Amino acid sequence: MTLPLPSSKRFGEVAFSGSQPTFDDAGLVFIGRIRSPVTDRAACPKNRRAALEAGVAGHLEVDRPWREALVGLKPGDHIFCLSWLHGSARDLALQKPRHAETARGTFSLRSPVRPNPIGLHLAEILTLDMTTGIVEIDAIDSLDNTPLLDIKPYFASVDRPAEA
């Protein structure tokens, strides 16, 4: 499914210079979908904290071929969900967030607008059903039906910086 990419730029935003890649297949496979009550980008929480504060929970629907890979996960575990932000533009080198006075480099932001629109979402597993592939999570900052690329465990012992 190919969606038209948004093209509106805010004052101060700059597109990447040079020719753009054709976005050939990188060999990625969608393993399922993120299900969220949010269907409008303007209403989407901007991060995990905002999703928790707004009570925006959701669930992952893991497709049948990938369900056995859920073995070892359990309620209470924290996971990183990697998603493909399929409705995002991919052309900005500099972006001007709504709250900022000046534009910043895309790689210094968590905006979905990036050369490879991969989302990173931290969530806690509430329930997990291996048979249906449904993983209920406490919070999600993405739109409903967002393609799911991967699930990785969060380990505080190695993922949390010592100075945090």
N, C-alpha and C positions, 0 to 999 in steps of 0.2 A: 504494500500500500504506500503510495507516494503522496504526501501532503504538500500543498503549496507552502513555501517558506515565507514567514513574515519579513517584510523589507523595510519597515519604518525605522528610522534612526533618530535618536535624540541629538540635540545640538551638542557638538563636541565629540561625537562618536565617529570613528574612522574604520573603514573596511580594510582588510588585509590587502597589501599591495601585491602586484603580480597576479598571474593567472591562478585561478582556483582549481583544486583537484576535481576530478570527475566523481569522487566518492565511490570508487569501485568497492566491491564486496571485500571486506576485511576478514571474512571467514567467521563472523559472529553468528551465533544462533540464539534466537529468543527461546528461553526455557519456560516462559509463562507470561503472566500479566500482573501488574499491580492494580488492585481494585481499591478505589478511593471514592468517598462521597463527593469529591470535588471534580466538577466538569468544566469549570471556567478558569482560565489562567489567571485572571485578575483576582479571583477568590482563593487561589492556591497559597497555602502557607509558604513562607520564604525559607523556612528551615525547620529542623526538628523541634526546637524550643517553641516556635510559633504554632506548630502542629499540636504539640502537647497542650499548650495553653488554650487552643481553640477546640480541643477534643476531637481532632481529625484523626481517627483511627482508620485502619483499613485491613486488607489482607492480600496475600500473594496467592495466585493460582498457578501452581507449578504443573506443567503439562506432564502427561503420563510417562513419557520416556525418561524423564529426569527425576521422578519422585523417589526412586531408591537412593538418590544422592542426599536426601533429607535425613537419612539414618545418622544418628549421633547428635542431632539438634533436639532441643527440648524446651518446653515453656520456661521462661525466666532467662533464657540465653539472649544475648544481644547479637545482632547480625548486621552486616553491611549488605544492603541490597543495591546492586548496580543495575541501572536502567538505561534504556535508550530514549532520550527525550525527543521523540520523533516529530514533534511540531515546532522545534526550535530552528531559528536561522543559524547559519554556520559561518558568517562572513565578517564578523567584527573583530578587529585587533584591539581597538579602544572602545570602551563602553562608559556611559555616564549613568550610574545608578540614580534612582529617584532621590535618594537622601544625600547625594554627593554634589559638591560644587563643581568638580572637574572630572574629566574622563580618566579612567584607569585602564591598565592592560587587562585583557580578558583573563590571563592566567593568574591575576591577583584577585579575581572575583569568583563567586560561586554561581554566577548567572548561567542559565541553561544555554545561552547563545555562545557557542564555542566551535572550533573546527570539528571536534568529535563530541557530539552532545551526549556524553555519558553522565548520568546522574548517580550520586552517591548518597544513600539514605541509611542512617543508623536507626535501628528499631529494636524493640524488645519483643520476643515471641510470647504471645499470650496463650495460644493453643496451636496445636499442630496435628493435622489428620493426614497420615501417610497414604491412606487409601484414596482420598479425594485430591490430595496435593494442596489442601488449603492450609495456609499458615497465617493465623491472625496475628496482627502486630499492633503495638500500642499507639503509634503515630506514623503518619506518612505525609511527605511534602511533595506529592506529585499528583498529576491528573489521573482520573480513572482511565483504565485500559492502557496505561503506559507499558510498553514492552519490557519484560524483565530479562536481563542479560545473565546475572549470576547472583549467588548468595554466598557470602563469606562470613565466617564467625568473627566476632569482635572479642579480642582477648585483652583485658585491661593490663595484664602483665607485660605485654609487648606493644600494644597499640596506643596506650596512653603515655604521652611524653612525661618523663620523670619530673619536669618542672611544672606540670599542670596541677 
